[in-house]
Amino acid sequence: MFRKDPVICVVGLGYVGLPLAAAFGRTGWKTYGFDINPDRIRTLKNGEDWTHELSAKQLNETKIEFSTDPKVIKEANTVIIAVPTPVDEANNPDLTPVYSASRTVGKHMSKGTVVIYEATVYPGTTEEECVPILEKESGLKCGPDFQVGYSPERINPGDKEHTVDKIVKVVAGQNEETTDWLETVYGKIISTGTFRAKNIKVAELAKALENTQRDINIALMNEIARFCDRLQIRTKDVLDAAGTKWNFLKFQPGLVGGHCIGVDPYYLVHKAKTLGLHTEVISAGRKMNDTMATFIERQIMRGMASAKINPIGAKVLVLGVTFKENVPDTRNSKVHDLIRKLKASGCDVTVQDPELTLEQIKELGFRFSRIIDGPYDCIIAAVPHREYREKLTEADFVKALKTPAVFYDLKSVWNPEAFQKAGIAYLSL
């Protein structure tokens, strides 16, 4: 049923789709990259990647035909859908991007096409929700006319070590023949090999579990951080001690945002409800992590009160507003929640982030300032980007702060003694 050589079309060229398309573009197989955003296609053609996942050199070395014309989908025998799966304001799954991509693919795909989904979804989404859309839009029948598979993305934005070609790829097709095809396709670009899941639902749940497990482990560390706060001891000191045991899992407390760990557990919560189940542990972990911005704001307010700093009009500089270190992605960043809470308490908050342009910061609704624009009543090292770690010392922060003042080191990167000696309150999670 399948042609000898794959012809690839990757639908969605974000953090997941672009590196994947680039990997296929280096194989010699004909590779198309489709995205509905004309600005994205224009910049990629100019050798610019706003996600910073690929350099201009890497883009120029790969052969991809970028397009906003969905007609390129018809040219492919293997279509990979790599679009985001967010949640809405009520934390319910928002599958709008997946449904929309499925409609587009269905309208333009050829008979004999294999459609592969990479987005994180709850079990059953591919076969029970996406296949009917593909059938309706194409007029074809799944099985005799086209096939579907699922191969969850495992890309870690900003990670230059665990790149797409070095991560074991889980593959699952609607039957053994389709799974064989997925192994052929992904096996060409994955040096670490593939893993055949028993079926599509197994692969879907496995992916959601990967991020949910991390979410729960971080939630435990966040609860320990609250414990340490009450005991007036440093969380880092506790984790350093516990970490000397060989089987201790070295997770860190923090603000859990982004489009994966902070979102995917809600997909399992939603699916569980449809099955008549209540997710005790998953929901508890989400509740803990979703309230950490409030906890940190209260820590800072308490620190200001101890230093006799009036929060009304207090000059506060927040360093880092992306959802994690060394990426320009601000989606679902919990730092934004922290900023809103600080503003609600009367603080005069400005931000700086080396991963973002001034225009991007403005679009987020924040005001920009730099360390040299102080002195500040409080500096919050919220996202310790590589540039901060490499270029800013304790002395730089002390110079930019008033006396008294508060320095909040969310990830415990800098030495607290240097601040304490300068009469500055050092706080951390």
N, C-alpha and C positions, 0 to 999 in steps of 0.2 A: 504493500500500500504506500510506503514512504519512498520518496525519491532518494537517489544515491547520495547527493550532496545537499546539506542544509542550506537554505537561504533564510537569513535571520532578519526579523524586524522587531526592534525593541520599542515598545510603546511606553513613553514616559522617560524623560532623560534627566532625572534628578540625581540624588546621592546614590541611588541604587542602579537606575537604568543606564546612566552614562558609563560608569566603569565596566558594566557588563557588556554594553555595546562595543566599547573600546577593546575589550578582551576578544570578542568575536571578530572585530575588525582586523585583528592581527593574525587571524588564522588563515586568511586567504579566501574564506567564504564570503559571499556577497552579504553585506550587512547594511541594513537601513536603521536609522534612528528617527523615530517620529515623536513629535511633541506639539501640543496645541498652542504653546506660547511662542509667538514669532520672535520675540526678543531673545528667548533662550536659543532658538535655532540660529538667529543672526550672530550672536556672540560666539556660539560654538564654531560656526564656520570661520569666524575671525580668530580662532585659537584661544578663546577666553572661556574659562569655566568658573562661574561665580561660586560653586561649591568648594573649589580649591582641591577637589579630589584628583584632578588631572592637570598637569602643567601644559603650557602651550606646546612644548616639545612632544609630550606624550600624545596630545591631540593630533598633531601634524603627522605623527608616525603611524597612526591607525587609519584604516580605510573604512570610513563610515559615510553613507550618503544621508545627510541630515535633511529633514523635510517637515513641513507643516501640512503637507498634502496627504490625506489618508489613503490615496490611491496606491502609495508604496506598499501598503499592507497586502494588497492583492498579489504583489510580486513575490511574497515570502511563502515558504511552506512551513515555517516555524515562527510563530508570533509570541513574544514574551511580554506580558503586561506587568509593568513595574511602576505602579502609581501608589500614592499614599493612602492610608486608611486611618483617618483621624477619628476623634469622637466629637460630639456636639457639646453645647454648653451644659447639658445635663449628664454628660459622660456616657451617652449612648453611642454605639458604633455608627459612624457616618460612612456608609459604603458608596456614597455618591460618585467619587472618582472611579471606583471599580466598575460600577454599573455603567457609567458614561463611557469608559474605555471599552467595555464589553459591547456596547451598542455600536461604537465606531468600528471595532474589529469585525463584528457580525455583518455590518453593512458592506464591508470591503474585502473580506477574506475569500480565498478560493477554496474549491472543493479539495479535500485531502490535507488541509492545513491542520497542524497541531498547535493548539493555543495553550500556553503555559502561564500560570499565574504565580507571581512571586510575592505579592503583597501579603502582609500578616492579616489573617482573618480568623473567624471562629469556625470550628469544624462544620462542614456541610455547605459552606458558602460557594465553593467552586462548582460542585455538582448540582446543588439544589437551587441556587440563585443565579449563578452566572451562565450555566449551560442553557437554561430556558431563554435568556436574553440573546445569546449567540444564535440559537435556533430560530427565534422569532425574526431577528434582523437579517439573517442570511438566507432563510428559507431552506436550510440544510438540516439534516438529522445527525445528532451526535452519535458516533459509533460508525455507521456506514459511510458518512460523508465527511466528518471531521472528528478529531479527538481532542481531549483536554488532559492536562497534567498540572501538577503543582510542585514547585521547587522553591521553598522559602528563602528569601534573601537573608544573608547573615553579615552584611557589610556594616562595619563600625566606622561611622564618619570621623575623619581626622586621623584614623589609624593607618599609618604607612607600612606597618608590618603585616597585619592580618588583612591583606588585600583580597579581592574577589577570587583570584587564581590560587590562593593559598588556604582557602577554607573548604573543608569537606562539604560537598553539596548533597543535601537530601533531595531525592527525586521520587516521584510517584505519578504514575499514569493511570488512566481509567481501566487499563488492562496491561498484561505483561508486554505486549508488543509496543504499546505507547511508552511504557517505562524503559524499554530497551532503547527507544529513540531518544528519550531524555538523557539516558546514560551516554549515548553516542554524541549528542550535542554538547552537553556540559563536560563530558570527559575530555573533550578537545582543549578546553581552557583551564581545567582544574588540575593542578599538579598533585594535590593531596587526595584526589579520587572522589567518588560518589558513594552514597549510601541509599540503597533501595528500601524505602518505607513500604509497609505491607499494603497500604492503600492511601488515597488522597486524604481522607479524614485523619488518619494517623499523622501524616506529614503536617497537616494544618494545625492539629493540636500540639504537636511537638514544637513547632515554631512559637506558638503563643506561650507554651510552657517555658521556653528558654528565657524569655524576657520577664515572665511572671516570677520565675525563681529568683532572678536578680532583684526584682522589685521587693520581694518579701525579705530577702537577706539585707537589703539596704534599710528596709523598714525596721528590722531588728536593731541595726546599728543606730538608727535615728532614735529609737526608744531608749537605747543605752545612753545616747547623748543627753537625753532629757534626764535620765537617772544621774549622770555625772554632773549635770548642771545643778541639781538639787544638793548633791554631795559636795559641790564646789571643788571638784577635781577635773582634770583635763581628760576628755575622751581619748585623745591621742595617746596619752600615757597608759591608759587601760588597754587599748588595742595593741600597743607595742609590747606590753607584757603578755597578753593573751596570745599574740602572734608568734611567740617563741615555741608554741606547741606545733608539732609537725602537721596535724590535720585541722588546724584552725583555719577557717575560710576568711581571707583578708579583705572583707568588704569595708567600705568607709561610709560614714553618715554624709548626708548632703541633700540638696534640692533635686528631686527626681522629676525632670521634665523631658522635653523632646518628643519625638513622634514614635518612639518605640516603647521603652520601659514604662514611661508615664501614661501610656495609652493602651497597650496590648492587654493588660489584665482586665480592663473593662470589657473587652470582647469575650473573655471567658465568663465574666459575671453575667453578661447579657445572655449568652448561650445557656448557661446553667439555669437561668430563670425559665427559659422556654422548656427545659427538661424537668422543671419542678424541683430543682436543687437550690440550696442556699450556700453560697461560697463563704464559709467562715473565715478561713485564713487569708484568701486572696483579697477579700473586701477589707479585712482589718489592716493588711499591709498598705492598701491604697489609701485608706483613711489616715493612717499615720503619715505617709509621705505627702499627702495633699495638704496637711496642716503644718508642714515644717516652716513655710514662709511666715506664718503667724507666730510660731514659736521663736524664730530668729528675730523678728521685729520686736517681740517682747524682751528678748535678751538685750537688744540694743537700747531700748527705752530704759530698761533697768540700769544699764551701764551709764547712760547719760544722766539719770537721776543721781546715781552714786557720785558722779563727777560734777554734780550741780550744773549741768548743762540744760538749758531750757530747749526742748525739742521744737518749740514754735520758732520758726525761722532759722533753726540750726542748719549750717552748711554741711551737707552730706554728699560725698563723692562715692559713686558705686563703680567699681572696676570690673567690667565684664557683664554683658547682658545676654549672651548667647546661651543655649541650653547646656553646653558643655565646653570643655577646653578645646582650643585650637580649631574651631569650626565657625563659619559665619551664619550658622543656622539658628534662628531665634524662635522657631516654632515651639509653642507650649513651654517656653522658658519660665521656670518658676521664680527667676530673679525679678521678672516683671511684676509678679504678685507681691514680692517683698517691697519693691519700689512704690507700688500703689499704697501699701499699708503705711510706709514711712511718710508719704505725702499726706495721707489721711491724719497722721499724728502731728502734722504741721511742719515737717522738715522741708527744707529747701534742697531738693535732690537734683543732682546732675550726674551724668554718666560718661564713661569713656570705654571704648572697646577697640583694640587693634585689628579685630577681624571685620569690623564694619566701617563703612564710609560715613562721613558727616550726614549725608543725605539719608542713608539708611537709619541712622539714629533719630533723625528728625521725623522720618516716616513712622517710627515706633511711638512717637509722641513724647520723646525724652529731650532734655536739654543737654548739650555737650559742654564738658570742661575737662581740664587736664590737671595733673598733680601740681604743676607749677602755678596754677591759678588759685591756689589756696591763700591763706591757711584755712583748713577745714575743722569743723567740730568733730567730724566722724568720717573715716574712710572705711569702706567695706570692700574687701578683696573677695568678690562673690564668685568669679570664674577665673582661676589662676592660669591664664593663657601662658604659653611658653615665653612670650615676650616679657611678661611681668616677672616670671621666675628668673629669667636670664638677665634682665636689665634693672630691676628695682630691688634695692636693699632696704633693710630696716631703717638705715639712716635717711634714705630718700623719703620714706613715709613720715618719720619723725619730723623732718624739716617741713613737710607739707601740712602738719597738724598743729593746732593750737595747744596750749597747756592750761588747763587739762583738756583732754580729748579722748575719743574712743577709736580704737582700731579693731575692726572685726575681720578675722582671718578664717573664712568659712572652711577651708580645707587644711588648716593648720600647716601652712607652708613656711611661715617666717618665725623667727625666734622671739618668744614672748618677753624674755628678759630685757632685750634692747628697748622695748616699749615701756616696760615697768620702770626701768632706770631713768627714763626721760619723763616720768610722771604721767604716762599715757595708759589708759585702761586697755588691756589686751583681752579680747574675747574671741572665742572660737566655738564651732559646733562640737 
